[in-house]
Amino acid sequence: MDLKNKKILIIGIQGSGKTVLAKKIAKTNFKKPIAYKVSEDFDKEGNWVYLYEPNDIYTDLNAFCEKVIQWGKEKKIDCVIFDEADLFLPRYLQFNKLKDLILKHRHYNLALIFITRRMQDIPALIAEQMHYIYAFSLEGDNAIKKLNEIRSGFGDKVKILPYGSYKYYKKEIGKEPQLHEKVKNG
């Protein structure tokens, strides 16, 4: 699977396996990923991933996007990870550099990974342009509805995933969702 210059969305409730999968995807598919730090989830990962630690996740977002665009053009990084994306994307999509990054990521040699608990809070500009959606256990009506709008029955399948099984559906654009087993840590 070639994830170069692709947009990836990983969704599920807390503790469902989102971060483990995001790390696995980033570590096995990219040589120089960077994560926008909003939690401690990537703190102990060693040197395979760069961490950008903002002073304020909201006010520093535009400057971060400007930097990753530059680094992507210079081929210093190849993937950008936005953890807890629902915290800032809905409010800050109007920032020129964030919108530019999302719309033109492939021109900057960058894949984008968005991790969220609340898919319904991710703006349509992002959610409806994903090459891949990975969906873990969740039951929220709004998220299920959104997944069913993307592909008939997708949300209904995700809704019956047992919490704690760490199973997930992978949905590639234009294809039916496929059920996958738990990702092994490490």
C-alpha positions in Angstrom: 0.0 0.0 0.0 1.5 3.3 -1.1 0.6 6.0 1.4 2.9 8.7 0.0 1.1 12.0 -0.3 -2.2 10.5 0.9 -4.7 11.7 3.5 -5.6 9.3 6.3 -8.3 9.6 9.0 -8.2 7.4 12.1 -11.3 7.5 14.3 -12.6 5.8 17.4 -13.3 6.4 21.0 -10.6 6.8 23.7 -8.7 3.5 24.2 -9.9 1.9 21.0 -6.5 1.6 19.3 -6.3 4.8 17.2 -2.8 5.9 18.4 -1.3 2.4 18.1 -2.5 2.2 14.5 -1.3 5.7 13.7 2.2 5.0 15.1 2.3 1.7 13.1 1.3 3.4 9.9 3.7 6.3 10.3 6.6 4.1 11.5 6.3 1.5 8.7 5.4 3.8 5.8 7.3 7.0 6.3 11.0 7.9 6.9 10.5 11.3 8.4 7.1 11.9 10.1 6.3 14.8 12.4 3.6 14.9 15.0 1.9 18.1 16.2 2.0 17.4 19.9 -1.3 17.9 21.7 -0.9 15.0 24.2 1.8 12.7 25.5 0.9 9.9 23.1 4.1 10.3 21.0 6.5 11.4 23.8 8.3 8.0 24.2 8.7 7.1 20.6 12.4 7.7 20.2 13.8 9.3 17.1 11.7 7.8 14.4 9.2 10.7 14.7 9.8 14.4 15.1 7.7 16.1 17.7 6.6 19.7 17.4 5.5 21.0 20.8 3.5 24.2 20.5 3.2 26.7 23.3 -0.5 26.9 22.5 -2.1 24.3 20.1 -4.4 27.0 18.6 -2.2 30.0 18.2 0.9 28.1 17.0 -1.0 26.0 14.4 -0.5 28.4 11.5 3.3 28.7 12.1 3.5 24.9 12.4 1.8 24.5 9.0 4.0 27.1 7.4 7.1 25.2 8.7 5.9 21.7 7.6 5.1 23.1 4.1 8.7 24.4 3.9 10.1 21.1 5.3 8.0 19.1 2.9 9.2 21.0 -0.1 12.8 20.5 1.2 12.0 16.8 1.7 13.0 17.0 5.4 9.7 15.4 6.4 7.2 13.2 4.6 4.2 12.8 6.9 2.4 15.1 9.3 0.3 13.6 12.2 -2.5 15.7 13.8 -3.6 13.9 17.0 -6.9 15.0 18.6 -7.6 16.8 15.3 -11.2 17.6 16.4 -9.8 19.9 19.0 -8.5 22.5 16.6 -9.4 21.8 13.0 -13.0 23.0 13.0 -12.1 26.3 14.5 -8.8 27.0 12.7 -9.4 25.7 9.2 -9.6 29.3 8.1 -5.9 29.8 8.8 -4.4 30.1 5.4 -1.4 27.8 6.0 -3.5 25.0 7.5 -6.0 25.1 4.6 -3.2 25.3 2.1 -1.5 22.3 3.7 -4.7 20.2 3.5 -5.6 21.2 0.0 -2.0 21.0 -1.5 -0.3 18.4 0.7 0.9 16.3 -2.3 2.6 19.3 -3.8 4.6 19.5 -0.6 5.5 15.8 -0.7 3.5 15.1 2.5 1.0 12.6 3.7 -1.4 13.7 6.4 -2.7 11.6 9.2 -5.6 12.9 11.3 -6.6 11.1 14.5 -9.9 12.0 16.2 -12.5 10.7 18.6 -15.2 12.9 16.9 -15.3 12.4 13.1 -18.4 14.5 12.9 -16.4 17.5 14.2 -13.8 17.3 11.3 -14.8 19.7 8.6 -16.2 18.2 5.4 -13.2 19.8 3.5 -11.0 17.2 5.3 -13.3 14.3 6.1 -14.7 13.9 2.6 -11.3 13.9 0.9 -9.7 11.1 2.7 -7.9 8.4 0.8 -8.2 6.0 3.8 -10.4 6.0 6.8 -9.6 3.6 9.7 -12.6 3.3 12.1 -12.4 1.7 15.5 -15.3 1.1 17.9 -17.7 4.0 18.5 -21.4 4.5 18.9 -22.1 8.2 18.6 -25.1 8.8 16.3 -23.5 11.7 14.5 -20.3 9.7 13.7 -22.3 6.6 12.6 -24.4 8.8 10.4 -21.4 10.5 8.8 -19.7 7.1 8.1 -23.0 5.8 6.6 -23.0 8.9 4.3 -19.5 8.0 3.1 -20.5 4.4 2.3 -23.8 2.8 3.0 -23.6 0.5 6.0 -20.1 1.6 7.0 -21.2 3.3 10.2 -23.5 0.4 11.0 -20.5 -2.0 10.8 -18.4 0.2 13.0 -21.1 0.5 15.6 -21.1 -3.2 16.3 -17.3 -3.5 16.8 -16.8 -4.7 20.4 -14.9 -2.1 22.4 -11.7 -3.6 23.7 -11.3 -5.9 20.7 -9.1 -3.3 18.9 -10.5 -4.5 15.6 -11.1 -1.8 13.0 -12.4 -1.2 9.5 -10.2 0.2 6.8 -12.0 2.1 4.1 -10.1 3.0 1.0 -11.8 5.5 -1.3 -14.0 3.8 -3.9 -13.9 0.4 -2.0 -15.9 -1.4 0.6 -14.7 -1.3 4.2 -12.5 -4.2 5.2 -12.4 -5.6 8.8 -8.9 -5.9 10.3 -7.7 -7.6 13.5 -5.9 -5.8 16.3 -2.6 -4.0 15.5 0.4 -5.4 17.5 2.2 -2.8 19.6 5.7 -2.0 18.6 
